[in-house]
Amino acid sequence: MAYTNLIPVDQLAEDIGTPSWVVFDCRFSLADTEAGGKAYRQGHIPGARYVHLDRDLSSGITDLIGRHPLPDFNSLCKKLGAWGVSNASQVVVYDDAGGAFAGRLWWLLRCLGHDRVAVLDGGIQQWRKGAYPITTALPSIQPALFRPYLNDSNWLSAQQVQNGLARKSIKLIDARTPERFSGRQEPIDPVAGHVPGALNRPFQFNLQADGRFKAMQELRDEWSALIGVTPAEHVVHMCGSGVTACHNLLAMDIAGFAGSKLYAGSWSEWIRNKNRPVATEST
């Protein structure tokens, strides 16, 4: 059986030693970019490789793009092969933030045509809660050949978002907190507010209190109420830098609404151009 969006911890525990399974630790902190690597060294799921959001899953920042630009896909594919991922691999990704960072690698692999990738439901906290093993040992890796089948229609540029909003052909969903979306609070980016016409669905709304995803039907009901009759292919997700937006994209996939898109540059790119409009709760 292939796992393509979520996998429970007991299933991973059962298959953890399978040679075709590859596990990635995606823990990260925006406040301390080395905290995830430190946590990995202190203890991780056996066999897990560590991936760094800035160094592995993003490219360099320029004056015109957001805080976490899409990675160079050729470079990422070489890394995936070096990490032992082949086109036949079942990949499992996890973090300690309810999938907020692991969702980025899940989405990137889907863009590369690799559907056999799933987020560990509840992350390392649920793994520990199940009393499954934790190790400090680095994995023994057998490099593999990973052939990409890149689908660049999975994400939109700022101009495509602007055009889509003007034509009313897309529904834009922002995954940031209500405080940031409204412009009442902005701890990261230099401009507060949101893209005019966007709707707010904080990614945390996809989760239960224990950090696991809500049931499929509950997610389906909630997302149906938000997107209405808009086809999934016309729903576009954004956040601060294109990372936690993947969580909403994953939640829609779990709910049975496959095919939504990502505005990869998100808010941190949108505000680089002063000609782009900005809305706050008072405007």
C-alpha positions, 0 to 999 in steps of 0.5 A: 500500500502506498501512503500519499498524504498521511501515515499514522505512527503505528504504521511507520513503526511496523514498516520502519525497517523496510529497505524501500522506506525513507524517513526525513526529519524536517524539524525547524524553527524560524526563531533559531534556524539551527534548532532543528538540527540540534534536536535531530542530533539529540534524538530522532526516529531510527533511519531518519535523514535530517533536511534543513528548510533553508539549506535543502528545501529553499534557494537563496533570497534576492531583493524580489522574492520571498523568505523561502524561495523554491529550491533549485529542483536539479540540486534537490533531486541530486540530494534526494538520490544521495539520501537514498530516495528512488522513484520506488521509495515510500517517503515519510516526513515528520517534524514537531510542529504538526506538519508545518515544516514537513508539509513543505517536503511533502509538497516538493516531492509531489511537484517532482512527480513522487506521490509515495510521500506521507506526513507522519500524523502527529509528528515525533510527539506521537512517535514518542507517545507510542513509546517507539524507539528514538536514536542518536545514530546517523543512518546508513544510506545507500544512494539511489537514482531519483528521476524527477517528473516536475510539474511546474503548474503546481505553483503560481507567481505573484503576477498569476495570483494578481491576474487570477484575483482580478479575473475572479478565477482563483480563490486565495487562502492565507494560512497565517494567524488571524492577527497577522492576516488582519495586520494587527500583528506582524513579527516577521515581515516588514509590512503587515496585512494581507492580499486583498481578496484573500481568505484566512484559514490558519493552518492550525485549524487543520489539527486536533488538540494533540497535533494530529490532523482532524478526521477526513470528513471533518476537514472536508466539511470545513474546507467545503464551507470555505471554498464553496463550489470553487474547484480545488484546481482554482484554490491557491494557498499562501502564507508568510513564505510559502511553507505553512501554506503547504499544510493547507494544501495537504489538508485539502488533499486529505479531505479529498480536494486534490489539485490545489496550488501554492503561491510560492512567494507568498506574503514576503514576496508580495510586499517586495513590490510596493505597487501591489495592493495591501489590505488590513482589517481597517481597509 
